[in-house]
């Protein structure tokens, strides 16, 4: 179950199997060099996030342990550092619900429940966001906050018919839903240091963007709707992403940013 790939200089291609949590590294000719087990093999993530920083270190997300680990340059998988993702307080209730029908059990997320999202930038720093507030925290692996980017955009209330409709659709009492809607879904940091904030709506029709100094530039609207999965790749002044036409056919597009 190929779930993610990442290029690492000077010519290693890492690929991860989401079922077995096995990472395989290939050389530039496609020859397998090594395979490594990571995590406990009981969690899958699609697409599986991996990042490579400017020093060539590989950063890997383990959803089972909820940790991000930094490894050195392959083909050996040598851990250099790791950090656990912070947990949100449970005062607002559970973010998921178990559903049982005729002996079949499944778990689904409760809409608008806040979550911690994250990414790793080209400098190897970890960005953390709470999807219920517009605060973007750049942190080190040691947990030190280097800076926080904020946008004064309060969450919209979740109420009325919309609230009742969501509750009815997932068959729970409406009071179990959060009081407010989420303000964002994900954060991405481009190769040039620009920070791109993904809204909740999918496909994406606009991003909120900060430059490398942390100044808010405003919304950036792509010429075509952008799918959130597979997640876009933000380069220095360009975006490589997936879009769909009116027939549902997917295309890879490369967008160039005019500053």
Secondary structure, 3 states (H helix, E strand, C coil): CEEEEEEECCCEEEEEECCCCEEEEECCCCCEEEEEECCCCCCCCCCCCEEECCCCCEEEEECCCCEEEEECCCCCCCEEEEEECCCCCHHHCCCEEEEEECCEEEEEECCCCCCEEEEECCCCCEEEEECCCCEEEEECCCCCEEEEEECCCCCCECCHHHHHHHHHHHCCCHHHCCCECCCCCEEEECCCCCEEEECCCCCECCEEEECCCCCEEEEECCCCCECCCCCCEECCCEEEEEEECCCCCEEEEEEECCC
